[in-house]
């Protein structure tokens, strides 16, 4: 059996978010070869500023395994997480973080405050930036260009 392309699934979630009028960010949590949860941004739909793809997918995965810890799980997200999401990733004890496009304005992993490098960060996942960066970046640029036109 081939291993699922988790970032491709996250991109599908981002595309679905764009169709809902949301900023196109998608996320998948995997454990081994298994998808545990997947989500896309829903901040507008839910009128909830915390309804980022990462927050939603973490909540769903924790609910499915009945634990606040996702030790041994990996997160795939199409955009560099913000400070709020980086904090949730740390508290959930995710093993690895893979992300697509860098977010120079709002990112907090390799941009901005670099949350995981903070001495007050309790857990730092292994971080792998730039996965499907071109595809994720084009999706975001296209979405915002459409908003400006």
N, C-alpha and C positions, 0 to 999 in steps of 0.2 A: 504494500500500500504506500502511495506517495504521501509525503508530509504536506498538509494543507499550506497554502500560501497565506499566512495570517495577515500580512500587510495588504494583499489584494482584497481580502475580506474587509479590512479597515477602510480601504479606499471605496468599496461598495457602500459602506455605512456613511462615508463622507458625501458620496454622490446622492444618497437618499436624503441626507440632511439638507443639501442644496435644493433638492426638489421641494422640500417643505419650507424653503425660505430661510433656512438656518445657515450660519457660517459652516461651510463644508469641512467638518472635522469628524473623523470616525475612529473607533477604537475597538480592539479585540483583546480579550484575556484568554490565554491558552495555558494548558498544563500538558506538557508532552506534545502529543499529536492531536490533542482534543481541544476544540473550542469550548470554553466554559461560558463566555458571555460576549456579546457584541452590542455596540450602541453608537449612535451619532448624536451630535449636538441637538438639544431640545430647549434651549433657553427661552426662545420666543413662544414656542408652543405651550410650554409649562409655566410661562411667566416666572421663571426661576433663574437668577443669575448664576446659580451653582450647577445648573443642568448641562455642564460640559460633558462631552463624550467620555472622558476619563472618569469623571465622578459617577456617571450613570453605569458604566461598565464595571467599575469597582463595586458599587452597591449591588448590582445584579449578581456578580460572581460571589461576593460574600454571602448573599442570601442563599445561593444555590448550595454552597458548601457549609452553611451555618457556622461561619467563623468570621471574625473581623481581620484575620490574618490570611494573606494569600501567598504564604511562603511556598516557594517552588513554582510559582506561576509567573508568566511573562506577559507584559503589556505591549501591544503594538498600537501606535497612534500616529495619525497622519501629520500632526503638527506638534512642534515642541511644546510640552506642557507649561502652563502658567504657574505662578507661585502656589495658588490654591491647589491645583492638581498635583504639583510636585509634592506638596505636603501630604496629600491623601495617598500618593504612591508610597511615600516613606512610611506613613502610619500603617498601611496595608502590608508592608514588608514584601512587596513584589520583588521577585528575584532579578528580573531583567526588564529594561525599558528600551524598546526600539521605536524611534520616531522618524518621520519623513522630513518635512520642511522645517527649517529653522525659523523662529519667530523673534526677530530682532527687537520688536516693540514690546511684545507681551510674554515672551518666553522666559523661563526661569531655570533652565537646565544648563545650556551652554551659552545662553544670552542672559542679559540682565543680572539678577541677583545670584545666579548659580546656586540655587537652593541646596543641592546635595553637597556642595563644598563648605557649607556653613557649619561652624563648630557645634551648633545646636541641633543639627539634623541627626535624628536617632538611627536612621537606616538609609543606606545608599544602595540603590540597585546598580547592577552593571548597566551602563548606558551605551547604546549603539545608535548614534545619530546618522541621518542621511539615507535611511532605507526608503526607497521609492521617492526620494526627494523631488525629482523632476515631476513625476505624476502628481504628487500632493501639491507642489507649488503651482503647477498649471491649473489645477482644480480651484485653488484659492484665488489665483489671479483672475481667472475667468469669471468667478462668482462676483468679485468686487468690481471688475470692469463692467459687468452687466448692471450692477447697481448704479454706477456712475453715468452710464449711457442713457 
